Amino acid sequence: MTVLPATPEVSVILPVRDGERWLREAIGSVLAQTLTDLELLVIDDGSSDTTPAILAELRASDPRLVVLRQQRDGLVAALNRGLDKAGAPLIARLDADDVALPERLARQCAYMRAHPDVVLLGGWAEIIDEHGAPRGRQMRPNPANARETLAKKSPFIHPTVMFRAEVARRVGGYRATFEAGEDYDFWLRLADIGEIAILPELLIRYREHGGSVTRTRELRQIYSARLAKLASAERRAGRPDPSAALSAPPDWHDPSPGAFERDSSRLYRLLELADPALAQKVAESAIDLGALTSQIATLTAGERKFARAAVINLLRAENCPRGASRWELIVLLLRLGALKSLKAAWRSGGG
């Protein structure tokens, strides 16, 4: 029987909901680490498959596995519950469909000991398919200029990260108001406190499978990322965090948005027209084309992708919406990247 450490060196947080297919492998990869002084906190977010039975079986054979249950409160609640219960000074993340390589925790803990100023550490990942076979490529965030990259987009692969528990609690953990982008907001706030780094080594096997991200969730993710960057810029300028007043994820259809999210909401009401069905409906009324033209210089690559699709859909609508002529839409499409716009139009049917 493994002896449970009084104060483990690292706590691993692993949220799961209906993860029976790969859960044993994920848990086994943590409990088989070369660094044994650990606890594994698995937060079961209301699973209805055999996940609870698998956890009970594995818990009986290794006391380092701690099972916490909640009633489908969501990922952010699960992560924060794990953060609250973690007993170690260092916290690592893993997802229920990924695999930690044997020396992952030992290498990260050694780095954190040698670099006490680093509060957040990421790493590299090998991509595998649903059967565990390598997909011929790896996710290798550039370890140089991580802070510069963070100001634009996340340089971290979430299930590779390790961070200091005390600092994570000090900044308030994950925030549900940044739905689908809660990790990026968390990284930005950790970076306010200390240094960040990426260990240039493969730490996990990252599984890509059929559970693809929907267009709606992807749009919500980049919307939350935009708000997180805006809030971070305000904090860096020495001003109060404007997102602190949010009590829930903002709705970009809110007729009375706050000053903080107003311009972003205007923009995303247009970006969501990347959905052809929504574009066809809005074509019968007026659109706020200025929401895009006034912010075009600030668009990220992901936002540009949605913007091109939205404009193409508006051009294909039977009636040009009020507030925009077809010529204006064509010019805007060219401003969004002529070659990419033509390729997008060709892939989606041409014309």
N, C-alpha and C positions, 0 to 999 in steps of 0.2 A: 504494500500500500504506500502510495506517495505521501510524504509528510507535507502538510499545508504550512507554508511559511507564515509567521506572525505578521510581518510586513513585507509583502512581496516586492521585488525590484521593479516589476512592471505589471500593470493591469491591461488586459486586452479586452476591448469592448466590441462585441459582435451582435448586432441586432438581426432578428430573423422574423419573417412571417411566411408560413407555408413553404419552408425551405428544405423539405425532406430529401430532395434529390441529391444535393451535394453537401448537406450539413455535416454528415459524419466525416467527410474528407476535410472540410474546413476546420472542424474542431480537432481532429486528429493531427493536423499540421501544426496547430498551436501547442497541444500537449506533448508533441514529440520534439519541440525545440531543444537545441543544445543548451540554451539558457533555461534552467528548470525552475528558477525562483520567480514564479509568476502566478497570477490568477486570471482565469478566463471568465468574464462576465457575459453571459448570453442572455439577451433581453428578447423574450418571446412576445411579439406584438400580436397576440390573439390568434395564433395559428389554429387552423381547423383540419390540418392534415395530420400525419404521424409525427410531426416535429416534437410535441410534448413527450411522446413515448420514447423517441430517440434521445432526448435530453435526459430523461429520467434514467435510462439505461446507462448512458455515458457518465452521468453524475455519480452513479453508484460505484463506478470503478476508478474514479479520480476526484478527490475532494477539491482539487484546484479549479474545477468547473463549478461555477455558481450560476444558478438559473433564476432569472427574474421574469415575472410575467405581468403583462398589462393587457387591457382590453382594446386592442386596435386603436391606440392613441396616436400612432404614426411614428415615423422615423425620428423626428426631432425629439419627441418625448422619450423615445427609447435611448437615444444617444445621451440625453441629459440625465436620464435615470442611471445609466451606466457610469457617467461622470460623477454623479453624486455618491454612488456606492463604491467606487474604486478606492482601494486601500493603498495603492502604490504611488510613489512620487512621479512616475512616468506612465503615460497611457498610450497604448498602441491601438490602431483600428484594423479590423478585417471584416469583410462581408461574408455572408453565408454561402456564397458560390465561388469564393476565391480560395487559394491555397498559399499558405506562408512557407517560404523556403526554410530549411532547417536552421540556418544561422541568422535568420532575419532579425530576431529580437536581440541576440547577442551583439551583432554588429551595430545596431542602432543604439543600444544602451551604452556601448563602449564610446560611440561618437558623442553622445549626450554628456557622458562623464568628462570627456576630454574638452568639451566646448560648453561650459556652464552658461555662456551668454545666449546660446541657441535655445529657443523655446518651442520651435516647430521644425521637424525634420521629415522630409519625404524620401522617396527612393524610386527605383525603376521597377518595371513589371514586364513579365513575359506574357504575351497574349495566348490564350488557349481556347479551344472550342468547347462545345457542350460535352464532348467525350474526353476532354483533357489533352487533346493533341495540340501541339504548337501550331499557331496560325502563320508562322513564317515572318513575324515581325515583333518588335518590342516597343513598349512605351518608354521613351528615354527623355524625360524633361531635362533641359540644359541646367546643370548645377551652377553655372555662372550667372550672375546678375538675377538671382531669383527674386530679389525685392523689386527690381525694375520690371520684371515680367509680371509680378503680382499686381502691380498698379494697373495693368492692362487686362490680365486674365489669370486664371489659376494655374500655377506651374506644378501643382501637386496632384498625385493620384490618391484619392481619398483613402482607400484601404491600405496604402503603404505608410501613412503618416504615424509619427510618434510625437507627443507633445508633453509639456510639463503640466501636471495636474493642478498645481497651485495657481499657475498663470491662467489656465483655462477657466478655473472657477472665478478668478479675479475679473475676467472680462465678461463673465455671465454665461459661458457655455454657448451652445447653439441657439439660434433665434428662429422661431417658427414663422415670423413675419417675412423671412426671406425664403419662402417656399421654393423648393427644388434648387435653391442656390445657397442653402444654409451653410454649407461647408466653405464656400468662397468668402462669405461675410465673416465667418469664424476665423479663417486664416488672416484676413485683413486686420481684425481686432487683435489677434495674437501678435502680429507684426508691429502693432503700436507699442507693445510692451518690450519686445526683445528681438533677437536676430532669428532669421529663418535660413534653412539650408536644405539641400538635396544631396543625399548620399548616392554617388554614382555607381551603384551596384544593384543587381537584380535582387529584389526582396520577396516578391510574391509572383504567383501565377494568376493572372487576371482573366476571368472567364467571360467571353462574349458569347451570348446565346440568343434565343428567339425572343426574349422579353425586351423588344426594342422600345426606345423612348418615343412616345407619340408626339405629333407636331405641337399639340397644345402644351404638353409638359415641357418640350424644348423651348417654346416661346416663353413660358413662365420662368424657366431657368435663366434665360438670358435677360429677362426683365428684372429678376431679382439681382442678377449680377450687375446690371446698370445701376440699380439703386444702391447696392453695396459699395460700388466705386464712388458714387456721389457722396455717400455718408462718410466714407474714408477720407475723401478730399477735404470735407469740412473739418473733420477731426485733426487732420494734419495741419490745417490752417489755424488751429487753436480755437475753433468755434465748437459749440455744442453739437452732439450727434443728432441730426434732424430725424433720423429713423427711430430714435428712442420713444417718440410719441406714437408710433404705430402699435396698435394692439392686435392686428391681424394682417395677413398678406393683403396688400392693396388690390382693389378691383379696378382695372383700368377703364371700366365702364361707369365708375362712380361719377354722377353728375356734379358732385362737389368735392373734388379731390383736394388734399392738402397741398400747400405750396411746394413741399419737398418732391412729391411724385407727379405734380400736375403736367409738366412738359413730357415726362416719360410716358404717362398714361395717354396723352394725345398721340404720341408716336406709335404706341403699341396697339391702339385702336385701328391704325392703318396697317401695321405689320400683320395683324391677324387675318387680313384679307388674302394672305398666302393660301388660305383655305378657299378653294374655288367656290364652294357653296355659299360662304359668307360674302365673297366678292360679288357674286351674282345678285345677292339680296341688296347689298349696299349700293350697287350700281343704279338702283331705282331711286336713290335719294342723293343727298349731298355728301361729299367727303371733305375732310380737312387736309388737303394736300400740303398746306403750309406746315403741318406737323412734321412731315418728312423733309421738305426742302429746307426748313430752318435748322434742322439738326443733322443734315446729311454728312457734315464734316466729322461728326462725333461717332458715327456708326461703327460698330465692331464688324468683323467678318460675318458672324452669325446673323446680326441684324441686317446687313446688306443682302444676305441670302434670302431672308424673309421679305425684304423690301422689293427685291427683283421679282420674286414670285407674286407678290401682291400687285405690283404694277402690271405685270403680264396678264394676270387674271382680270384686272380692270379693263385692259385693252381688248380682251376677248369677250367682255360682256356685250350683250346685244345693244344696250344703250349706254352711252358714256355718262357717268355720274355727274350731277351738277357740281360745279366747283373745279372741274378739270376737263380740258379738251383733249382729244386724242393726240394732238401735236404736243401738248404739254407732257402727257404721259410718256410719249416716245423720247422726248428730250430728257426727261427724268430717268428713264431706263438707261439711256446712254451715260448719264452722269453716275449711275450706280455701277458702271463697268460694262462697256459695250460688248466685249468679247464674252464675258461670263453671262451677260444678259441674253445674248443670242444663243449661247449653248443651253441656258435654262429654258428658253422658249422652244428650242429644237427638241430637247428631251421630253418636254411636256406636251408635244404635239405639233410644234411649228406654227407658222402663220402669224 
